């Protein structure tokens, strides 16, 4: 704009000089040079403005593209989150349904004996029924649902012969999920709470195997040694000895 105004003023001066008849060739050449300089300056300013405008347009386009990408990425993440929450809710509902059905079965009178509920003496075969149901879930790798069933057996029927088996299977659900530390802790409970149960030496042996597979060789060695020391006459003691030799 400044260059255009300057050029207009120079043209006005030229016209006045021509009209007045006092313009010399030198004056005209000088004015022409100044006009050319202003035109060059004008073109330079125009190019700069064009470059700046193009830069702004490119920035805006890039911003809009990023915004669209961000919107798309955010939308995708929200969709994934909603799907995960939906699956989790479905699993929780399924687990609650299974537990409710199992508890209802426990509260019914036993087919072969007197009516006994959760609040009193366990009904005949109730722990066995639960254990079989839990094993089905375990075989299907429905670890969380199986664990719920086994925990119910241990909590409601701690003196039932199936209690130690349920605790052993409960530990297996963590082993199946790859949670070695929690699996080892649950296997230890078998021997600690039911030391005379058939599952006691099996639990220590299994704990040693899980520890070995988790690259905890020293810990595995300790479990195998416990099997030999506490249950020397058991078949598990012989297996523990073999596994100890393999560790060496």
C-alpha positions in Angstrom: 0.0 0.0 0.0 2.8 2.4 0.8 4.5 1.7 -2.5 1.3 2.2 -4.4 0.7 5.6 -2.7 4.3 6.6 -3.4 3.9 5.7 -7.1 0.6 7.7 -7.4 2.3 10.8 -5.9 5.2 10.5 -8.3 2.8 10.2 -11.3 1.0 13.3 -10.0 4.3 15.2 -9.9 5.2 14.2 -13.4 1.8 15.3 -14.7 2.1 18.6 -13.0 5.6 19.1 -14.4 4.5 18.2 -17.9 1.4 20.5 -17.7 3.6 23.3 -16.3 6.0 22.8 -19.2 9.0 22.8 -16.9 9.9 19.1 -16.8 13.3 18.3 -18.2 14.4 15.0 -19.6 16.6 14.5 -16.6 13.7 15.1 -14.2 11.6 12.6 -16.2 14.4 10.0 -16.0 14.9 10.5 -12.3 11.2 10.2 -11.7 11.1 7.1 -13.9 13.9 5.5 -11.9 12.1 6.2 -8.7 8.9 4.8 -10.2 10.7 1.6 -11.2 12.3 1.3 -7.8 8.8 1.7 -6.2 7.4 -1.0 -8.6 10.2 -3.3 -7.7 9.6 -2.7 -4.0 5.9 -3.3 -4.6 6.6 -6.6 -6.3 8.9 -7.6 -3.4 6.3 -6.7 -0.8 3.6 -8.6 -2.9 5.8 -11.7 -3.0 6.5 -11.6 0.7 2.8 -11.2 1.4 2.0 -14.1 -0.9 4.6 -16.3 0.9 3.2 -15.3 4.3 -0.3 -16.0 3.1 0.7 -19.4 1.7 2.5 -20.1 5.0 -0.7 -19.3 7.0 -2.8 -21.4 4.7 -0.4 -24.3 5.0 -0.4 -24.0 8.7 -4.2 -23.9 8.9 -4.4 -26.9 6.6 -1.9 -28.8 8.7 -3.7 -27.8 11.9 -7.1 -28.9 10.5 -5.5 -32.3 9.4 -3.9 -32.8 12.9 -7.2 -31.9 14.5 -9.0 -34.4 12.3 -6.4 -37.0 13.1 -6.6 -36.3 16.8 -10.4 -36.5 16.7 -10.2 -39.8 14.9 -7.6 -41.2 17.3 -9.5 -40.0 20.3 -12.7 -41.4 18.9 -11.0 -44.8 18.3 -9.5 -44.9 21.8 -12.9 -44.1 23.3 -14.5 -46.8 21.2 -11.9 -49.3 22.4 -12.4 -48.3 26.0 -16.2 -48.7 25.7 -15.7 -52.2 24.1 -13.3 -53.2 26.9 -15.7 -51.9 29.6 -18.6 -53.7 27.9 -16.6 -57.0 27.9 -15.6 -56.5 31.5 -19.2 -55.8 32.5 -20.4 -58.9 30.7 -17.8 -61.0 32.5 -18.8 -59.6 35.9 -22.4 -60.3 35.1 -21.7 -63.8 34.1 -19.6 -64.4 37.2 -22.3 -63.0 39.4 -24.9 -65.2 37.7 -22.8 -68.3 38.2 -22.2 -67.6 41.8 -25.9 -66.9 42.4 -26.8 -70.2 40.8 -24.2 -72.1 42.8 -25.3 -70.5 46.1 -28.9 -71.3 45.3 -28.0 -74.9 44.8 -26.1 -74.9 48.1 -29.2 -73.6 49.9 -31.5 -76.2 48.5 -32.2 -79.4 50.5 -29.9 -82.2 49.5 -31.5 -84.9 47.4 -30.0 -87.7 49.6 -30.2 -86.2 53.0 -31.6 -83.7 55.4 -32.1 -80.0 54.5 -29.0 -78.1 55.4 -28.0 -74.6 54.3 -25.0 -72.4 54.2 -25.7 -71.1 57.7 -25.5 -74.6 59.2 -23.8 -77.9 58.4 -23.0 -78.1 54.7 -25.4 -80.2 52.7 -24.2 -83.6 51.6 -22.2 -83.3 48.4 -22.5 -79.5 48.2 -18.7 -79.0 48.2 -18.3 -81.8 45.6 -20.8 -80.2 43.3 -19.1 -76.8 43.6 -15.7 -78.4 43.0 -16.8 -80.1 39.8 -18.3 -76.9 38.6 -15.2 -75.0 39.3 -13.0 -77.6 37.5 -15.2 -77.2 34.4 -14.5 -73.5 34.4 -10.8 -74.1 35.0 -10.6 -76.5 32.1 -12.3 -73.9 29.9 -9.6 -71.4 31.1 -12.3 -69.2 32.7 -9.9 -68.5 35.5 -11.7 -65.7 37.3 -15.0 -67.6 37.4 -13.3 -70.8 38.5 -11.4 -68.9 41.2 -14.7 -67.5 42.5 -16.1 -71.0 42.9 -13.0 -72.4 44.6 -12.8 -69.5 47.0 -16.4 -70.2 48.0 -15.6 -73.8 48.7 -12.6 -72.9 50.9 -14.6 -70.2 52.7 -17.8 -72.2 53.3 -16.5 -75.8 53.6 -13.0 -75.5 55.2 -13.3 -78.9 56.8 -14.6 -80.7 53.7 -12.2 -83.1 52.0 -12.5 -81.1 48.9 -11.3 -77.9 50.6 -7.6 -78.7 50.0 -8.3 -79.7 46.4 -10.2 -76.4 45.9 -7.2 -74.4 47.3 -4.9 -76.3 45.0 -7.1 -75.6 42.0 -7.4 -71.9 43.1 -3.6 -71.7 42.9 -3.8 -73.2 39.5 -6.0 -70.4 38.3 -3.2 -67.9 39.1 -0.6 -70.1 37.4 -2.8 -70.3 34.3 -2.9 -66.5 34.2 0.9 -66.3 34.5 0.8 -64.8 38.0 3.6 -66.9 39.5 3.9 -65.0 42.7 0.3 -65.3 43.7 0.2 -68.9 42.5 3.1 -69.8 44.8 1.4 -68.1 47.8 -1.8 -70.0 47.2 0.0 -73.4 46.8 1.8 -72.8 50.1 -1.6 -72.4 51.8 -2.5 -76.0 50.9 0.4 -77.5 52.9 0.0 -74.9 55.7 -3.7 -75.3 56.3 -4.2 -79.0 55.3 -0.8 -80.6 56.0 -2.2 -84.1 56.1 -4.2 -83.8 52.9 -3.2 -85.7 49.8 -2.7 -82.4 48.0 -0.2 -81.1 50.5 3.0 -82.7 48.9 1.5 -82.1 45.4 1.1 -78.4 46.2 4.8 -78.0 47.2 5.9 -79.9 44.2 3.8 -77.9 41.9 5.0 -74.7 43.5 8.6 -75.8 42.8 7.7 -76.4 39.1 6.0 -73.0 38.8 9.0 -71.3 40.4 11.4 -73.1 38.1 9.4 -72.1 35.0 9.5 -68.5 36.3 13.3 -68.7 36.3 13.4 -68.7 40.2 15.7 -71.7 40.5 16.7 -71.1 44.1 13.1 -70.9 45.2 12.2 -73.9 43.2 15.1 -75.8 44.9 13.7 -74.9 48.3 10.2 -76.2 47.4 11.6 -79.5 46.2 13.7 -79.9 49.3 10.6 -79.2 51.5 8.8 -82.0 49.7 11.6 -84.5 50.5 11.9 -83.3 54.1 8.2 -83.2 55.0 6.9 -86.0 52.9 9.8 -88.4 52.4 7.6 -91.5 51.8 5.4 -89.8 49.2 5.7 -90.4 45.4 6.1 -86.6 45.2 9.4 -86.9 47.2 10.9 -89.1 44.4 9.8 -86.6 41.8 11.2 -83.8 43.8 14.6 -85.6 44.0 14.6 -86.0 40.2 13.8 -82.3 39.7 16.5 -81.3 42.1 19.1 -83.3 40.1 17.9 -81.5 36.9 18.4 -78.2 38.6 22.0 -79.1 39.4 
